[in-house]
Amino acid sequence: MHDRLRAKPPATDAEVWTAATVRNVTERAGTTVVTVADADGEVEVTLDGALYDLFAGRVEGDVVGADCWYK
């Protein structure tokens, strides 16, 4: 399960993060599911509301289509 999402490139431990692009954002069972696409396909990152709000606040422009990093 993936539950970490960054809007900015990681400054440390970059090797444990995967670069991707946000494809979709949905609500499911009280959580926010962010679908991201990397070189290997799509992955769902599950966040609680507060973490999603933090991520979205750091994105420049629209969330869908934004570059991100997940683990």
N, C-alpha and C positions, 0 to 999 in steps of 0.2 A: 504494500500500500504506500502511496506517495502522499505526503502531508506537509511538504515544505515548498514554498513558492517565493521567488524573488523577482522584483521588477528591475533591479539593477544587477550588473555583473558582480559575481562574488569577488571580494578582495582577497580572501584567504580560502584555502581548501577548494580551489576551483575544480580540481579533478573529481570531486564527489558530486558536483552539480552537472546537470544536463541542460544544454541550451535548447530552447523550443519557442514556439509561437502559440499564443492563445487562440483557440478555434471557437470555443463556446463556453458559456457560463450558465449553469442551471442550479436550481434548488432541489435538494432531495433529502427527505427525512430530517429536516432541521439543519442541514449542512449545505455549504456551497460547493458544487462540483465544477472545477475548471478543467475543461478538456484542452490539452495542449498537444501540439504535433512536433515531433523531432525527426531526425533522419530515419528512425526505425518505425515510425507510425504514430498513432495517437495514444495518449495516456491520460487517465483521469487523476487529478489531484484533488483530494477532499480536504476542505478547510472549514473551520467554524466561522461564524459570521464576523467576529472581531478580526481574525487573521485575514479574511478576504477583504474587509474594509481597509486594513493596513496595506495590503498588496495593491488594491485599486487606487488608493490615495497616492501611491508612489509611481504609478504608471503615468507617463506623459501622453495624453490623448485618450483614445478609446481603449478599453481593456481588450476587446476582441481584436485580434490582429497585432497585439503588442508582443514584443520580444520578452521572454522570461527565462528563468532558470529554475529547475525543480530537482527535488530528491525525495 
